Amino acid sequence: MSETTKPNLSGVAETLLITLYIRAMESQRPDALIKDEKAEALFRKISDDWRYDFGRMKSLHLSEANKLVIILRNREFDRYTRDFLRHHPDAVVVHIGCGLDTRFERVDNGLVEWFDLDLLDVIDLRRELIGDDDGRYHLLGCSVLDSAWLEAVSDHCQNYWRLQCPFLFLAEGVFMYFELAQVKSLVLTLCDRFPGAELVFDAYSPIHVWRHNLQMSTALIKFRTRWGIWHGQEIESWGRQGNGGGIRLLDEWGYFDDPTPRLGQIRWLRPIEALARTFRIYHFQLGKAAA
């Protein structure tokens, strides 16, 4: 990538570089929880060829505990995906807000049909740095709030007899940047279009949304959050209000559920986290699959 063609990413899109940086740094640790050699290579390429100043990350004031939580989140999404593919080997997975993550390479079972979805600028960058569509792997460049990607996935799966396959939708570090009405509309749309699908996403609590935005007020990289929930049952209620066809919370995960010894220094925060519920991953089934 030449210096004259480097993309212009800002705001939420720039957050993909934050998570890339954290994965690359984690991968170099002797006790790494995630080994991601591709993240290391991308970090070097963007630093050297693009001349991106990763020093901007310091303005976010991310503690080692903050970085660890992001790594644990990434690893947990991998686990949810592997578990789903273990039960549904020929499934269709849509990774919403994929950024520069390499989850497909980490979890591919040789059968899954995979779609990486993100904003067009991000997908263009991904094509240049990582590669293009290939076989069972596909790229979709548009907002998740744009119906075009729904049509593209449905058309492709219809043509390849995949429309009746189990669907898994992953949204890591995405929904907190949307308004309540946008998240609700998307979830209910997935219920209608892909009945029986499963959805895994992470969410902040309302108090953490406020805390995050306060922290971002002094950062060079600004990305405000807008939506949070206290409990997964709030999402279940959407399915009882109209056309959701029933939304069921299968399970949820908080970072203190992880046994890693590296959480040892902040274990004392467990009772506070149990009340504040700052960050959790939620796993839902969206309605019932057609007979």
N, C-alpha and C positions, 0 to 999 in steps of 0.2 A: 504494500500500500504506500503510495507516494505521499509526501507531505502536502502536496497541493490538492490531493483528492480526499483527505481525511474527512470523515463525516462530521456533521455538526449535531451533536447530541446534547440535550439539556433537559433539566427537570427530571421527570420520572424516568425517561429513557436512559439518563445517565446513571441511574441506580444499577443498571446491569453491570457497569464497570465496578461498582462497589462490591457486589457479590462475587464477580470474577476475581477481583483482587484478594478478597478474603479466602476464597477457595484455593487460589494459587499459593498464598502464604501458609495456609493450613497444610497443603500437600507437601510442603518442604519440611514440616516438623517430623522429628523421629517418632512421635506418638500420634501421628495424624489420624484423625477419625475418617477422613476422606482422602484418598489418593487420586488426584486428578492431574495427570501429566499434561493433558491438553490445556487445562486452565493455566498451568505454568508457562507453556509455550505461547499461549495467546497473550498473557501478561507481558512477556518479553517482547513480543512482536509489536504490541500497541505502545509499549514504552519506547522502544527503539525506533520503529518505522513511523509510527504516528506521532511520536514525541508527546504523548499525553502525560500530563503531570499527575501521577498518582499521589503526589503529596497533598493534593486537594482533599484526599480522604481524611487527613488529620483534622480538618475543620469540622468533621462530623462528631468528633469527641467520642468515638466508639471505644469502649473499654474492651479488655480481653474477654470479659464475660459476654458483652454484646456480640462480639465476633463468634464466640463459641456457640451462642444460641442460634446464630444464622447457619453455622455449620451443622448443628444438630437438626435444624429444620430441614436443610437440604438432604441430609442422610435419611430423615424420617419419610420425606416424600419418596425417596428411592425405595424405602421399605414398603410403603403402601402400594407402589407400582408393582414391585416384584410379587407381593402377595396376591394382587389382583391377577397378574399374568400367570401365576401358579395355578389359580383356579380357572382362568379363562385364557388359555394359551394363544388363541386366535383373535384376541380382542382388538378393538380400535381405541387408541389413546390419543387425546388431544391435550397438548401441553400449552396452556394459556399463559401468555407472558413469558415465553421461553428464554428471552434474553440471549446470553451466550452460554447457557448451560448445556452440558453434554449428557443429559440424562438418557437419551436414546441409546447412546453407545454403552452406558453403564448397565442398562437393564434389558437390552434387546435379547429376546429369546429365540429369534430366528423366524417368528411367525407373526408377531404383532404388526399392525398397520399403524403408523405413527405420524401425527401432524404436529409440527411446531408452529405456534401462532404468536405473532407479536406485531407491533407497529411496523409500517413499511420501511422506515429508516433503519430500524433494528434488524429486520430480515435482510435488507440489502447489505448491511454490515456483516451479518452472519454468513451470507453467501460468499462474501469476499474473504472472510477469515477462516470459515470452517468448511464450507462446501454447499452444493446445491442439492435439489431433490434427487433421490436415488432409490429405485425399487420400492420398498415399503415405507420409505421415509419421504415426507412432504413438508414444504414450507408454505405458510399462509401469511401474507403481509397486509394486515389491516387491523383496525381496532376490534376487540372482542365484542364491542357494542354494535358493530356493523354486521348486518345479516348476511353479507356476502360470503363470509367464511362458513356459515351454516349451510348455505347452498352448495359450496364447494365440497365440503365433507360429505353431505348427503348424496350429491351426484356421483362422487368418486366411489363411495361405498355401494351405491346402487348398481353401478356398472361392474363392480367386481364382486357382487353377491356378498357384500359385507354389512349391509344395512341391518340385518338381523343379529349381527354379532354383538357381544357385550361391549358397552362403551364406558370408558373411564375418562373423566375430565379432571385435569390438575391445574390449580391456580395458586402458584406459590408467590407470595409477595405482590399480589395484584389487587384484590378486592378492596383493601383499605384505602385505595386512592380514588374509589368511586363513591358516588352518592348512594344512599339507601335505595332510592327508587331505581337506580341503574342496576344494582346488584340483584334486587328482587325481580326485576323484569328479565334479566339474563337467566336466573335460576329457574323461573317459571317457564321460560322459553325452552330451556333444556329439558324440562319435564315433559313438555308437549311434543318436542321433536324427537327425543330419544328416551321414551319411557323405559324405566328399569335401569337406566344408566347410574353410575356412581360418580360422585363429585367429592374431591378432596381439596380443601382450601384452608389457608391460615387467616386469622383475623385478630385484630387488637380489641381490647376492651375499650369502652368509651373514654375512660380516664387515661388510658395510654395514648389514644388518639390526641388528646389535649396535650399530654406530656411530650409526645413526639414533635408536634408542631411548635411547641415552645422551644425545644432544642434546636429545631431547624431554623429558627429566626436569626441565629448568628452563624449559620453554616454557609460555606461558599456554594455547596450543592444543595439546592432547596427542592424538596418534594413533599408537599403537604398531604396529610392523610385526612379523610373525610368521613369514614364509616367504621363503626365498631359494634360489637355485640358482647353481651355478658354471658349468654348461654346458647348452645346450639338449638335448644327448644324454640328459640325465636324464629329460626328458619323453618322448623317443622310447622309452625303456625301458618306460614305462607301457603302451604299445601292444603290447609283446611279452609282457606278463605275464598278459594275460587277454583281455577283450572289447574292447580298443581298436581292433582291426581294422587296426593299423598306423598309427603316428604318425610323420610325416616332417618334419624340420627343413628348411625351404626356405632360410632365410637369417636372419642376425641383424645388428644395428646397434648401434654404440656411438657416443657423441657425438663422439669424436675422428675418426670417419669423415667428419664434416661439414667442408667446406672453408671455412666462414665465417671471415673474418679476426678476428672478435671473440673467437675462442678463442686468439688469439695469446699473450695474457699467461699462459695456463696450459698451453701446448703442452709445456712441460718435464715435465708430469705424465704424458705419454703412456706412458712405460715402466712407471710405477707403476700406471697404470690397466690396462695390459695384464695385469698380475699380479693386481691386486685385483678387476678386473671388477665395480666397484661397481654399475654400472647398465647394462642392455642391453635392447634390444627384440628379441623372438623372433617368428619367422613360421613357422607350422606348417600342414601339411595333415593333416587328421584322417581317416584311413582313405581308402577309395576310394569314389567315387560309384557308386551302383547303375547297372547298364546300362540 
